[in-house]
C-alpha cells in the first residue's frame, strides 16, 4: 500500500517506520529540511528504543523514504496520515493550525481516492474541520478516519507492532476496508480492531489519557496522606492494585506526570468541556494536584537539609519525564531545577538519554555529566527524579562518600527506607513510613 505520513515527530516517525516494516511503501514528509536530512542518514530527532534499527532497515530496503516535497508525497498516496503537532494554545485548547494547513495541502494535491487519517491527538470535531478544508479543494473522493495513537514513550515500537487494541473512527465502508487491511498484520494474535464513529474515536484518546492521569494524581495524593498518617504507600498500592476492578497499572507515586501527552491532553479536554458548558471538575482537580506534586521534591529536599537551598549544590539523577526516552516536556526535573536555581542553588545532573535535550533547554545554567556518579562530587544532596534502571541498584558506599552530606531524596521510591537508614543516609521518599513528614 502507498502510505504518506505528514509530520516526522514522535508519532509520525514511529507510525511510518512500523508501517514500512510490514511491506508498505511509506513516504514520511516534513517541512523541516534539517530533520529530514538527518533522517535520511538514519539520525533520529528522538530517542526511542528499537526505532533507529527499524528506520535504518526499511530505508535500506527502500520501503521508507524521507523528504520535504509534501505535494508529491500526497499525490500518489492511498492513505495519508496527519501526524503534525497540536501544541496547547494559551487557553489550554489544542492548536489546530498545523493540522488544517496539512488538510489544505491534501485537498489541493491528492491524485486519487484517498483515506485521510488524523493520527495527531485532536479534539472532538477536528475530522469534520479537516474534511471541510479538504473538500474545498479535492478533485477526488476522500474518506476521513480518526485513528488515535496509544504509544507509550520508551515502548512505542512494541506498542505499534503489538497493540492492545486499534481504535478506528470511520464513516464509510471504503475507509473501513482499507484500514482493516492496513492493520491486519498487527492484530494477528486476536487483539481487537474497534470500529466506531469518528467523534467517539477522537474522544477515546482524550478519555484514556485523562483516566491514566487521574490515577497518577490520585495515587500521589494518597501517598502524601500516607506520610501524614504513618502509612506505607507501597503496601497500600499493592492492597488496592490486587482488586481486579482497579488493577496495578499507574499506581506508583512520584513527582507528578509529564511528557508530551498527559499534561497537554488533560488541559485540552478540560477546555473542551468548558466550551461545551459541561465542566470536568475531577480533571480540573487532577491538573491542580499534578502542579502541586511537582513541588514535592523541593519541599522534601528543604526538609532534609533543614535550611534553605541557597549556596547548596544539588545532584540530580534523571532529567527525562520517564525512563527510556529523552523527552523533557513538562518533566518534573525541570520544575525542580527551576526552583533550585531561583533559590540560589547550583545543580549537576545526569540522564542516560536526555543530556542533549537538557542542554538545549537549560544551556549552561546547570552542569552535566556522562556518568551518574560524577555529579555527586561535592554535592550537598542527591535527588532521584527519573526511575531509569541504571539508578535502581547503585553503589551506596560510593554515593555516601561522594556527597558532602549523606542526603538522598528518592522521588521514585527506588530504595528501601530501612536499608538506607542503616547505611547512614538521611533518606526521604514519597508516601512511605512517614519519611516525608520529618522522620528518618
C-alpha distance (Angstrom), angle and dihedral (degrees) to the residues before:
residue distance angle dihedral
X1 . . .
X2 3.81 . .
X3 3.80 107.2 .
X4 3.81 130.5 -179.1
X5 3.79 122.3 -166.0
X6 3.80 115.4 -166.1
X7 3.79 110.6 -155.8
X8 3.81 125.1 36.2
X9 3.77 99.4 -150.2
X10 3.77 123.8 117.5
X11 3.81 96.6 -60.9
X12 3.78 99.1 36.7
X13 3.77 94.6 48.6
X14 3.81 94.0 49.8
X15 3.81 92.2 45.3
X16 3.80 93.5 48.5
X17 3.80 96.0 46.8
X18 3.81 94.3 45.6
X19 3.81 94.3 47.7
X20 3.80 89.6 49.7
X21 3.80 88.9 51.5
X22 3.84 89.5 66.0
X23 3.81 93.6 53.8
X24 3.79 103.4 -89.8
X25 3.80 121.3 135.6
X26 3.80 103.2 -119.2
X27 3.80 127.8 -170.8
X28 3.80 114.0 -166.5
X29 3.79 112.6 -164.6
X30 3.79 134.0 -175.8
X31 3.80 139.0 169.4
X32 3.82 91.6 -126.4
X33 3.83 107.0 91.0
X34 3.82 93.8 -172.3
X35 3.80 91.4 55.4
X36 3.80 91.6 47.2
X37 3.80 92.6 49.1
X38 3.77 89.7 52.3
X39 3.79 92.6 48.8
X40 3.79 91.2 49.9
X41 3.81 85.8 60.2
X42 3.83 92.3 44.5
X43 3.80 92.4 -104.9
X44 3.80 105.6 141.4
X45 3.82 123.6 -152.4
X46 3.82 91.1 -143.8
X47 3.79 138.1 44.0
X48 3.79 112.1 -120.6
X49 3.82 123.3 151.6
X50 3.81 112.5 -111.1
X51 3.79 96.1 5.9
X52 3.79 98.3 99.6
X53 3.81 92.4 56.7
X54 3.79 90.8 46.3
X55 3.81 92.5 52.3
X56 3.80 93.8 45.4
X57 3.80 94.3 48.2
X58 3.80 96.0 48.1
X59 3.80 93.3 44.3
X60 3.80 89.3 51.7
X61 3.81 90.4 51.1
X62 3.82 89.9 46.9
X63 3.77 96.0 -122.4
X64 3.80 92.7 112.9
X65 3.80 124.8 52.2
X66 3.79 133.9 174.6
X67 3.79 126.2 -151.2
X68 3.77 148.9 140.7
X69 3.82 98.7 -127.7
X70 3.80 98.4 103.5
X71 3.84 97.1 171.5
X72 3.81 92.3 53.6
X73 3.80 92.1 47.6
X74 3.80 91.5 51.2
X75 3.79 96.2 47.2
X76 3.80 98.0 70.3
X77 3.80 100.3 30.9
X78 3.79 124.1 119.2
X79 3.81 89.9 -168.6
X80 3.80 127.0 25.9
X81 3.80 119.3 -165.1
X82 3.79 117.9 -157.0
X83 3.80 105.8 -148.2
X84 3.79 104.1 157.0
X85 3.78 124.7 132.3
X86 3.80 124.1 -79.9
X87 3.81 101.5 -166.7
X88 3.80 119.8 -173.4
X89 3.79 115.3 -92.7
X90 3.79 120.5 -135.8
X91 3.81 90.9 -87.6
X92 3.81 92.9 49.3
X93 3.80 95.7 -103.4
X94 3.81 120.1 128.4
X95 3.80 114.1 -93.1
X96 3.82 105.7 -130.1
X97 3.80 98.8 -178.4
X98 3.82 94.1 108.0
X99 3.81 92.4 45.6
X100 3.80 93.0 51.8
X101 3.81 92.3 44.2
X102 3.80 88.0 56.3
X103 3.81 90.0 47.6
X104 3.80 89.5 57.1
X105 3.82 90.6 52.0
X106 3.79 91.4 49.4
X107 3.79 92.9 50.8
X108 3.80 92.6 48.4
X109 3.80 98.4 45.2
X110 3.81 109.9 29.4
X111 3.80 109.5 122.5
X112 3.79 102.0 -171.0
X113 3.79 142.9 18.8
X114 3.80 103.4 -55.8
X115 3.79 141.2 -169.4
X116 3.81 108.9 -140.0
X117 3.81 113.4 -155.8
X118 3.78 124.7 -164.7
X119 3.80 103.3 -148.3
X120 3.80 96.5 161.4
X121 3.79 114.8 93.0
X122 3.79 102.6 -98.7
X123 3.81 136.0 168.5
X124 3.77 123.1 -100.5
X125 3.79 109.3 -78.0
X126 3.81 96.5 32.9
X127 3.81 95.1 111.5
X128 3.79 88.9 55.8
X129 3.80 90.1 52.4
X130 3.80 90.7 48.4
X131 3.82 90.7 49.2
X132 3.79 91.1 51.2
X133 3.81 92.1 52.5
X134 3.82 93.5 44.8
X135 3.79 91.6 46.2
X136 3.79 92.6 57.8
X137 3.81 90.1 64.0
X138 3.82 109.0 20.2
X139 3.81 121.0 116.8
X140 3.81 93.9 -178.0
X141 3.81 133.5 53.8
X142 3.78 115.7 -89.3
X143 3.78 135.2 -171.9
X144 3.78 125.8 -150.9
X145 3.78 123.3 -136.8
X146 3.80 132.2 178.5
X147 3.80 111.2 -150.6
X148 3.82 108.6 171.1
X149 3.78 116.9 -159.1
X150 3.79 123.4 -126.6
X151 3.79 99.1 -171.4
X152 3.79 119.1 151.5
X153 3.77 111.9 -147.2
X154 3.78 107.4 -116.5
X155 3.81 91.8 29.4
X156 3.81 102.0 43.2
X157 3.80 98.2 121.7
X158 3.80 92.8 53.1
X159 3.81 90.3 43.2
X160 3.80 90.9 56.3
X161 3.80 97.5 40.5
X162 3.83 93.4 43.0
X163 3.82 106.1 26.0
X164 3.79 125.4 -176.9
X165 3.78 86.1 -138.5
X166 3.79 140.6 -21.2
X167 3.80 115.9 -130.2
X168 3.81 116.3 -155.6
X169 3.77 126.1 179.4
X170 3.81 109.0 -163.0
X171 3.78 138.5 163.0
X172 3.82 102.9 -167.7
X173 3.79 138.1 50.9
X174 3.80 88.9 -125.6
X175 3.80 92.9 59.2
X176 3.80 90.8 44.4
X177 3.80 92.2 52.3
X178 3.80 95.8 46.2
X179 3.80 94.3 47.0
X180 3.81 92.3 45.3
X181 3.79 89.6 55.2
X182 3.80 92.4 45.3
X183 3.81 94.7 51.9
X184 3.82 98.1 36.9
X185 3.85 94.2 97.9
X186 3.80 91.1 56.7
X187 3.82 98.2 52.5
X188 3.80 101.4 45.7
X189 3.83 90.8 119.6
X190 3.79 90.8 63.1
X191 3.79 102.0 -95.2
X192 3.80 108.2 150.5
X193 3.76 132.2 -102.7
X194 3.79 101.7 -149.5
X195 3.79 113.8 -155.2
X196 3.78 120.0 -162.2
X197 3.78 141.6 146.1
X198 3.79 116.1 -67.9
X199 3.84 99.1 -109.1
X200 3.81 90.0 52.2
X201 3.80 91.2 50.8
X202 3.79 90.9 50.2
X203 3.80 90.8 49.8
X204 3.81 92.9 46.1
X205 3.80 92.8 66.6
X206 3.80 93.9 51.1
X207 3.79 93.3 42.7
X208 3.81 92.1 51.5
X209 3.80 94.3 50.9
X210 3.80 92.0 42.7
X211 3.82 90.5 53.2
X212 3.81 91.8 50.9
X213 3.79 92.2 46.5
X214 3.80 88.7 50.4
X215 3.80 91.7 53.8
X216 3.80 90.7 50.9
X217 3.80 94.9 49.2
X218 3.80 92.1 43.3
X219 3.80 91.7 52.9
X220 3.79 92.2 45.7
X221 3.79 90.6 54.3
X222 3.81 91.4 47.0
X223 3.82 88.2 51.1
X224 3.78 91.5 52.0
X225 3.80 89.8 51.1
X226 3.82 90.9 47.7
X227 3.80 88.5 60.5
X228 3.78 90.7 54.8
X229 3.79 96.6 48.0
X230 3.81 98.2 37.6
X231 3.81 97.4 -110.3
X232 3.80 126.0 138.8
X233 3.79 113.0 -120.9
X234 3.82 92.1 -158.4
X235 3.79 89.5 63.7
X236 3.79 92.5 42.1
X237 3.80 89.6 51.3
X238 3.81 91.6 52.7
X239 3.78 91.2 45.5
X240 3.77 96.0 54.2
X241 3.82 96.4 32.9
X242 3.80 91.1 60.9
X243 3.81 88.7 64.1
X244 3.82 104.9 99.8
X245 3.80 89.7 -143.2
X246 3.81 90.0 60.8
X247 3.82 107.8 26.7
X248 3.83 127.9 -165.6
X249 3.81 103.0 -87.4
X250 3.81 122.8 111.9
X251 3.80 94.0 5.6
X252 3.80 98.6 115.3
X253 3.82 112.3 113.3
X254 3.79 119.3 -132.6
X255 3.79 145.7 140.5
X256 3.81 95.3 -58.5
X257 3.79 135.0 -74.9
X258 3.79 123.4 -74.3
X259 3.78 138.9 158.3
X260 3.75 135.4 98.1
X261 3.80 98.7 -56.5
X262 3.79 120.2 33.6
X263 3.83 100.2 51.2
X264 3.79 93.6 41.7
X265 3.78 96.5 42.7
X266 3.80 95.0 46.9
X267 3.80 89.8 51.4
X268 3.80 92.3 47.7
X269 3.80 94.0 48.2
X270 3.80 91.7 47.8
X271 3.80 89.2 50.9
X272 3.81 92.7 48.3
X273 3.79 89.8 51.3
X274 3.80 91.7 49.9
X275 3.80 91.1 50.0
X276 3.81 89.1 52.4
X277 3.82 92.8 47.6
X278 3.80 89.0 -118.0
X279 3.82 102.7 112.3
X280 3.78 120.1 -160.2
X281 3.79 102.0 -140.3
X282 3.79 93.7 176.1
X283 3.80 92.8 55.5
X284 3.79 92.3 44.8
X285 3.81 87.0 56.4
X286 3.82 90.8 46.8
X287 3.79 90.3 56.1
X288 3.80 92.9 48.3
X289 3.80 91.2 47.9
X290 3.79 91.4 51.3
X291 3.78 92.4 50.6
X292 3.81 89.7 51.8
X293 3.79 92.4 46.9
X294 3.79 92.0 57.4
X295 3.80 87.7 66.2
X296 3.81 94.5 53.3
X297 3.81 97.4 88.7
X298 3.78 91.4 54.3
X299 3.83 90.8 49.4
X300 3.81 91.4 48.7
X301 3.79 91.0 48.9
X302 3.79 93.4 51.3
X303 3.80 89.9 49.0
X304 3.79 92.3 51.5
X305 3.80 93.1 46.1
X306 3.83 90.2 47.4
X307 3.79 88.1 -143.6
X308 3.76 141.2 57.8
X309 3.79 118.0 -74.1
X310 3.80 99.2 -117.5
X311 3.79 109.1 131.7
X312 3.80 92.5 8.4
X313 3.80 122.7 127.1
X314 3.81 113.0 -140.4
X315 3.81 127.8 -163.9
X316 3.81 117.8 -148.6
X317 3.78 127.2 -162.5
X318 3.79 110.8 -160.3
X319 3.80 131.4 24.6
X320 3.81 104.2 177.6
X321 3.80 115.9 87.0
X322 3.83 89.3 -116.5
X323 3.82 137.0 0.5
X324 3.81 124.5 -81.7
X325 3.80 94.1 34.4
X326 3.78 138.5 77.8
X327 3.81 92.1 -144.1
X328 3.81 112.9 129.2
X329 3.78 98.7 172.2
X330 3.82 107.6 137.5
X331 3.82 88.5 -11.7
X332 3.83 116.0 172.0
X333 3.81 88.2 -131.6
X334 3.79 90.0 64.9
X335 3.80 91.8 55.0
X336 3.81 91.2 48.7
X337 3.81 94.3 47.1
X338 3.80 91.6 48.3
X339 3.81 90.9 53.2
X340 3.80 92.8 46.5
X341 3.79 94.4 49.7
X342 3.80 92.5 45.4
X343 3.80 89.9 53.9
X344 3.79 94.8 50.0
X345 3.80 102.9 -98.6
X346 3.78 126.8 132.3
X347 3.79 122.8 -132.3
X348 3.81 137.1 -150.7
X349 3.81 116.7 -173.0
X350 3.78 142.5 -173.3
X351 3.79 132.0 -166.4
X352 3.83 127.7 165.7
X353 3.83 93.1 -133.5
X354 3.81 113.1 6.2
X355 3.82 103.8 64.7
X356 3.81 94.6 103.8
X357 3.79 91.4 46.6
X358 3.80 89.4 48.9
X359 3.79 90.9 51.7
X360 3.79 89.3 52.1
X361 3.79 91.5 51.4
X362 3.81 102.0 34.5
X363 3.79 104.6 23.2
X364 3.79 113.4 -171.2
X365 3.81 94.8 -21.4
X366 3.80 89.4 104.9
X367 3.80 135.8 25.7
X368 3.79 122.5 -110.6
X369 3.77 133.6 -154.1
X370 3.77 135.6 -167.7
X371 3.80 92.7 -140.4
X372 3.77 127.8 49.8
X373 3.81 92.8 -132.5
X374 3.81 95.7 54.7
X375 3.81 91.9 64.7
X376 3.81 90.4 60.0
X377 3.80 97.1 66.9
X378 3.79 109.1 114.6
X379 3.81 93.8 -7.7
X380 3.80 120.5 144.8
X381 3.81 92.2 -146.8
X382 3.80 143.8 -3.4
X383 3.80 122.1 -127.8
X384 3.82 118.1 -165.6
X385 3.79 107.8 -153.8
X386 3.83 106.7 161.0
X387 3.80 124.3 44.3
X388 3.78 100.2 -131.8
X389 3.80 112.6 164.5
X390 3.81 89.0 -121.9
X391 3.81 88.8 68.4
X392 3.81 98.0 49.9
X393 3.79 100.0 83.0
X394 3.81 108.3 24.3
X395 3.80 129.4 162.3
X396 3.80 99.4 -92.5
X397 3.80 93.5 -171.1
X398 3.78 89.0 56.6
X399 3.80 91.1 48.2
X400 3.79 92.6 50.3
X401 3.80 94.2 48.0
X402 3.83 93.5 47.8
X403 3.81 96.7 49.7
X404 3.80 121.8 80.2
X405 3.80 87.4 -138.1
X406 3.83 123.3 18.4
X407 3.81 94.2 -117.2
X408 3.82 120.4 144.2
X409 3.81 123.5 178.7
X410 3.80 107.3 -165.0
X411 3.78 110.4 -161.1
X412 3.81 92.9 177.8
X413 3.83 101.8 43.1
X414 3.80 91.5 -120.5
X415 3.80 97.1 149.1
X416 3.79 136.2 57.4
X417 3.82 111.1 -106.2
X418 3.81 94.4 -146.4
X419 3.78 92.1 50.4
X420 3.80 92.1 47.9
X421 3.80 91.5 51.2
X422 3.79 91.0 47.9
X423 3.79 89.1 53.2
X424 3.78 90.0 54.9
X425 3.78 100.2 -105.0
X426 3.76 127.4 143.4
X427 3.76 93.9 -133.2
X428 3.79 132.7 -172.5
X429 3.81 126.6 -177.1
X430 3.78 134.4 165.5
X431 3.77 119.0 -84.4
X432 3.80 100.9 -18.0
X433 3.79 128.6 126.7
X434 3.77 94.7 -30.0
X435 3.81 89.7 -69.1
X436 3.78 94.2 140.2
X437 3.79 91.7 48.7
X438 3.78 92.6 69.3
X439 3.82 109.3 -80.8
X440 3.79 125.5 106.1
